[in-house]
Amino acid sequence: MEHRVHKRKMLDPIHVADIQLLDTPMEVARHGTLLNSSASGLLIGVNRQDLNPELLQDGRPLASIVGDGVILKVVSMELAVDGAIARTSEDDPDVYEIAIDFRDNAPS
């Protein structure tokens, strides 16, 4: 069942950096790639080696941060974007996807 309000647009790879939680001083990942976007959010791909090792210690990596506020930098635009982690998934053992919904104050 499709819950998405806006269709996602496919993008050429855009690099993001410094993916960090807002409420606790924790880096989620050093680097990632913006896979696609919509008017309401972003989908970020992160390689396992770029994830914070603390998040990989339990049996369900990244599940503990769903719903948390997050901020990241879009490198090519020198732009900081914040939102909330909507969901995470593990596509294969080395690549994770993090879906971020924009906060209400994000530009549209």
C-alpha positions as CSV (number, residue, x, y, z in Angstrom):
1,M,0.0,0.0,0.0
2,E,1.4,3.4,-1.0
3,H,1.4,6.0,1.7
4,R,3.5,8.6,0.0
5,V,1.8,12.0,-0.5
6,H,4.1,13.3,-3.2
7,K,5.9,11.3,-5.9
8,R,9.6,10.9,-5.6
9,K,12.0,12.3,-8.3
10,M,15.0,10.3,-9.4
11,L,18.3,12.3,-9.0
12,D,21.9,12.0,-10.1
13,P,24.0,11.2,-7.0
14,I,24.1,14.1,-4.6
15,H,26.4,13.6,-1.6
16,V,25.4,14.5,1.9
17,A,27.6,14.6,5.0
18,D,27.4,14.9,8.8
19,I,24.1,13.2,9.3
20,Q,23.4,13.9,13.0
21,L,20.6,13.5,15.5
22,L,19.2,16.8,16.8
23,D,18.2,15.9,20.3
24,T,21.2,13.8,21.3
25,P,24.8,14.6,20.3
26,M,25.2,11.5,18.0
27,E,26.5,11.3,14.4
28,V,24.4,8.8,12.5
29,A,26.7,8.7,9.5
30,R,29.7,10.6,8.1
31,H,28.6,10.4,4.5
32,G,25.6,9.3,2.4
33,T,24.0,9.7,-1.1
34,L,20.7,11.4,-1.8
35,L,18.9,8.7,-3.8
36,N,15.7,10.5,-4.5
37,S,13.5,13.3,-3.1
38,S,9.9,14.6,-3.0
39,A,8.2,17.7,-1.7
40,S,7.9,16.0,1.7
41,G,11.2,14.2,2.2
42,L,14.5,12.6,1.1
43,L,15.8,9.1,0.8
44,I,19.5,8.7,1.7
45,G,21.7,5.7,1.0
46,V,24.5,5.1,3.5
47,N,27.3,2.5,3.2
48,R,27.9,0.4,6.3
49,Q,31.4,1.7,6.9
50,D,30.0,5.3,7.1
51,L,27.5,4.5,9.8
52,N,28.2,5.2,13.5
53,P,29.4,1.8,15.0
54,E,27.2,2.4,18.0
55,L,24.1,2.0,15.8
56,L,25.3,-1.4,14.6
57,Q,25.8,-3.0,18.0
58,D,22.3,-4.4,18.4
59,G,20.5,-6.9,16.1
60,R,18.4,-4.2,14.4
61,P,20.6,-1.4,13.2
62,L,19.1,2.1,13.0
63,A,15.7,0.9,14.3
64,S,16.3,2.9,17.5
65,I,16.5,6.3,15.8
66,V,13.2,6.1,13.8
67,G,11.2,9.2,14.7
68,D,14.2,11.2,15.9
69,G,15.0,14.6,14.5
70,V,18.0,14.7,12.2
71,I,20.1,17.3,10.4
72,L,22.4,16.8,7.4
73,K,24.5,18.8,4.9
74,V,24.0,18.7,1.2
75,V,27.6,19.1,0.1
76,S,27.2,20.5,-3.4
77,M,24.7,23.2,-2.2
78,E,26.3,24.0,1.1
79,L,22.9,23.5,2.6
80,A,21.8,22.1,5.9
81,V,18.4,20.3,5.9
82,D,16.6,19.0,9.0
83,G,13.7,16.6,9.4
84,A,12.6,13.4,11.2
85,I,13.7,9.9,10.4
86,A,10.6,8.2,9.0
87,R,12.0,4.7,8.4
88,T,15.2,2.8,7.8
89,S,15.9,-0.3,5.8
90,E,18.8,-2.6,5.0
91,D,19.0,-3.2,1.2
92,D,22.0,-5.5,1.5
93,P,24.5,-6.1,4.3
94,D,26.6,-3.1,3.2
95,V,23.9,-0.5,2.3
96,Y,21.2,1.1,4.4
97,E,18.5,3.5,3.4
98,I,17.3,6.3,5.7
99,A,14.0,8.1,4.8
100,I,13.8,11.6,6.2
101,D,10.5,13.6,6.3
102,F,11.0,17.3,6.2
103,R,9.9,19.3,9.3
104,D,7.2,21.9,9.0
105,N,9.7,24.7,8.7
106,A,11.5,23.2,5.6
107,P,11.4,25.2,2.4
108,S,8.9,24.1,-0.3
